[in-house]
């Protein structure tokens, strides 16, 4: 409304032949602008006041609810480090744990000084993991846009507490979001977001 009125006012101001009728129209338009600005200012103040009230209003979660949540998610045992790369020259990061059948699987990143690759491990009990191999590795063609960086994250997983934790398909494919790049080093150069997919079993490495 304000932008439209302003355009009409500018049109009249630029017209060298403004009659008394034009002046009346112009005056009406200016009043509309003033009224619209007043309404806009009022709405802005109202929204700011409402937002401040919403942020200051406290909401207390009952102690019993907090205790129930803690009882469900607490870790009864401390196992320490349950997964690590084969040697200290590699760093592991960004795990995604999912389930297929009676087995647990984990995709994760390995940085070896050159860049990121995406790997897969398997476990029966979430404590003992066996490396399966690479899901996405460095490209043999060094001109590829993602030749030296392939950091993947499983998509479309059931993450509901107590759910299946399985991966879902879209268009009959399993999907993975990842960022890639051509430069060597720790997140060096231009990094771009992409999507990878497979129609094969995601619990089996294909490289």
C-alpha positions as CSV (number, residue, x, y, z in Angstrom):
1,X,0.0,0.0,0.0
2,X,2.7,2.5,1.0
3,X,4.9,1.8,-2.1
4,X,1.9,2.1,-4.4
5,X,0.8,5.5,-3.0
6,X,4.4,6.8,-3.1
7,X,4.6,6.0,-6.8
8,X,1.4,8.0,-7.5
9,X,2.7,11.0,-5.5
10,X,5.9,11.1,-7.5
11,X,3.9,11.0,-10.7
12,X,1.9,14.1,-9.7
13,X,5.0,16.0,-8.5
14,X,6.6,15.4,-11.9
15,X,3.6,16.7,-13.8
16,X,4.1,20.5,-14.7
17,X,0.4,21.0,-15.2
18,X,-1.2,20.4,-11.8
19,X,-4.7,21.7,-11.6
20,X,-6.7,22.4,-8.4
21,X,-8.3,19.0,-8.8
22,X,-4.8,17.5,-9.0
23,X,-3.9,19.3,-5.8
24,X,-6.9,17.7,-4.0
25,X,-5.9,14.2,-5.3
26,X,-2.3,14.9,-4.3
27,X,-3.4,16.0,-0.8
28,X,-5.5,12.9,-0.4
29,X,-2.6,10.7,-1.5
30,X,-0.3,12.4,1.1
31,X,-2.8,11.7,3.8
32,X,-2.9,8.1,2.8
33,X,0.8,7.9,3.0
34,X,0.8,9.5,6.5
35,X,-2.0,7.2,7.6
36,X,-0.2,4.1,6.3
37,X,3.0,5.0,8.0
38,X,1.1,5.5,11.3
39,X,-0.5,2.0,10.9
40,X,2.9,0.5,10.1
41,X,4.5,2.2,13.1
42,X,1.7,0.9,15.4
43,X,2.0,-2.6,14.1
44,X,5.7,-2.6,14.5
45,X,5.5,-1.4,18.2
46,X,2.7,-4.0,18.8
47,X,4.8,-6.9,17.4
48,X,7.9,-5.8,19.4
49,X,5.9,-5.6,22.6
50,X,4.3,-9.0,22.0
51,X,7.6,-10.6,21.2
52,X,9.2,-9.2,24.3
53,X,6.3,-10.4,26.4
54,X,6.6,-13.9,24.9
55,X,10.3,-14.0,25.7
56,X,10.0,-12.9,29.3
57,X,7.0,-15.2,30.1
58,X,8.5,-18.2,31.9
59,X,7.4,-21.7,31.3
60,X,8.3,-24.2,34.0
61,X,8.6,-27.9,33.2
62,X,7.5,-30.0,36.1
63,X,10.2,-31.8,38.0
64,X,8.6,-35.2,37.5
65,X,8.7,-34.7,33.7
66,X,12.4,-33.8,33.8
67,X,13.1,-36.9,36.0
68,X,11.2,-39.1,33.5
69,X,13.2,-37.8,30.6
70,X,16.5,-38.2,32.5
71,X,15.6,-41.8,33.4
72,X,15.0,-42.6,29.7
73,X,18.1,-41.1,28.2
74,X,20.7,-41.4,30.9
75,X,23.8,-43.5,30.2
76,X,24.1,-46.1,33.0
77,X,27.6,-47.1,32.0
78,X,30.7,-45.2,30.9
79,X,32.6,-47.0,28.3
80,X,35.1,-44.3,27.3
81,X,36.2,-44.1,23.7
82,X,34.5,-46.8,21.7
83,X,35.6,-45.8,18.2
84,X,38.9,-44.3,16.9
85,X,40.8,-44.2,13.6
86,X,43.6,-46.8,13.1
87,X,46.3,-44.3,13.9
88,X,46.8,-40.7,15.0
89,X,47.4,-39.4,11.6
90,X,43.7,-39.7,10.9
91,X,40.8,-37.9,12.6
92,X,37.2,-39.1,12.8
93,X,34.2,-36.8,12.8
94,X,30.4,-36.4,12.2
95,X,29.0,-39.9,12.9
96,X,25.5,-40.9,11.7
97,X,24.3,-44.1,13.3
98,X,21.4,-46.0,11.7
99,X,19.9,-49.4,11.8
100,X,19.2,-52.1,9.1
101,X,17.8,-55.4,10.2
102,X,19.5,-56.5,13.5
103,X,22.7,-54.5,12.8
104,X,23.8,-51.0,13.6
105,X,25.8,-49.0,11.0
106,X,27.7,-45.7,11.3
107,X,28.7,-43.4,8.5
108,X,31.5,-41.0,9.5
109,X,34.2,-38.7,8.1
110,X,37.9,-39.4,8.1
111,X,40.4,-36.6,7.6
112,X,43.9,-37.7,6.8
113,X,45.5,-34.4,6.0
114,X,44.5,-34.4,2.4
115,X,40.8,-34.0,2.8
116,X,37.5,-35.7,3.9
117,X,36.3,-39.1,2.9
118,X,33.1,-40.8,4.1
119,X,33.4,-44.2,5.7
120,X,31.1,-46.9,7.0
121,X,31.4,-49.2,10.1
122,X,29.2,-52.0,11.5
123,X,28.3,-53.1,15.0
124,X,26.1,-55.6,16.9
125,X,26.0,-53.7,20.2
126,X,26.9,-50.0,19.5
127,X,30.2,-50.6,21.4
128,X,32.3,-52.7,19.1
129,X,32.7,-51.4,15.6
130,X,34.1,-53.0,12.5
131,X,35.2,-50.9,9.6
132,X,33.5,-51.8,6.3
133,X,35.2,-49.4,4.0
134,X,34.7,-46.1,2.1
135,X,31.3,-44.9,1.0
136,X,32.7,-41.8,-0.9
137,X,36.5,-41.5,-1.5
138,X,38.9,-39.2,-3.2
139,X,38.4,-39.0,-7.0
140,X,41.1,-40.4,-9.3
141,X,40.3,-37.5,-11.7
142,X,41.9,-34.5,-9.9
143,X,39.8,-32.1,-12.1
144,X,36.6,-33.2,-10.4
145,X,35.0,-30.4,-8.4
146,X,34.8,-32.7,-5.3
147,X,38.1,-34.6,-6.0
148,X,39.6,-34.0,-2.5
149,X,36.6,-33.4,-0.2
150,X,33.6,-35.7,0.2
151,X,32.0,-35.2,3.6
152,X,28.7,-37.2,3.6
153,X,25.8,-37.3,6.0
154,X,23.0,-39.9,5.7
155,X,19.6,-38.4,4.9
156,X,15.9,-39.4,5.5
157,X,16.6,-41.3,8.7
158,X,13.9,-42.1,11.3
159,X,15.3,-40.2,14.3
160,X,12.2,-40.6,16.6
161,X,13.1,-41.7,20.1
162,X,12.4,-45.4,20.2
163,X,11.8,-45.5,16.5
164,X,13.3,-47.8,13.8
165,X,16.4,-45.6,13.2
166,X,16.3,-46.9,9.6
167,X,17.0,-45.0,6.4
168,X,14.0,-44.2,4.1
169,X,13.9,-44.1,0.4
170,X,12.8,-41.2,-1.9
171,X,12.1,-42.1,-5.5
172,X,13.4,-45.6,-4.8
173,X,16.8,-44.3,-3.8
174,X,18.8,-43.8,-0.6
175,X,20.2,-40.2,-0.2
176,X,23.1,-38.5,1.4
177,X,23.9,-34.8,1.6
178,X,27.5,-33.9,1.4
179,X,29.9,-31.0,0.9
180,X,32.7,-31.4,-1.5
181,X,35.7,-29.5,-2.9
182,X,38.7,-29.8,-5.0
183,X,41.3,-28.2,-2.7
184,X,43.5,-30.2,-0.4
185,X,43.6,-29.6,3.3
186,X,41.2,-29.0,6.2
187,X,38.1,-27.5,4.6
188,X,40.3,-25.5,2.2
189,X,39.1,-23.6,-0.9
190,X,35.6,-23.5,-2.4
191,X,33.3,-26.0,-0.7
192,X,29.9,-26.8,-2.2
193,X,26.8,-28.6,-1.0
194,X,25.5,-31.6,-3.1
195,X,23.4,-34.7,-2.9
196,X,24.5,-38.3,-3.6
197,X,22.2,-41.3,-4.0
198,X,22.3,-45.0,-4.5
199,X,19.7,-47.7,-5.4
200,X,21.9,-50.3,-3.7
201,X,21.9,-51.4,-0.1
202,X,23.3,-48.5,2.0
203,X,24.7,-51.0,4.6
204,X,27.2,-52.3,2.0
205,X,30.1,-50.2,0.7
206,X,30.3,-50.1,-3.1
207,X,33.9,-48.9,-3.5
